[in-house]
Amino acid sequence: MDRASAHYASLGWQVEDVSRHQPFDLRCIRDGAELHVEVKGTTTAGAEIRLTEGEVRHARSFPATALFVFSSIRVNREPNGADAVQGGADLVVDPWHLSESSLTPTHYTCRIA
């Protein structure tokens, strides 16, 4: 999140972390425009990411969305038990437009009774 926030701040956006209460991670404001950014981190090359149903719904409905993927990261366990992230590469998709062909369902929830 810090890396994505720094990226958008360097482009002149005012950046707010809204991930605790919104289906996206960063609200960016610049010159009266609003951009919603989904942030993902992965140890993979970032060719695929996992999205929640809420993230997909929001990306489809809000007109100005972007995707920031921090890929190829290495996570090392510190002696104190904390995780330390090293390396990584940024991939920014802006604007981000989801298409049906880019989505693959991975599970369903089934209510019993």
Buried (B, 14 or more C-beta within 10 A) or exposed (E): BEBBBEBBEEEEBEBEBBBEEBBBBBBBEEEEEEBBBBBBBBEEEBEEBEBEEEBBEBBEEEEEBBBBBBBBBEEEEEEEEEEEBEEBEEBBEBEBEBEEEEEEEEEEEEEEE
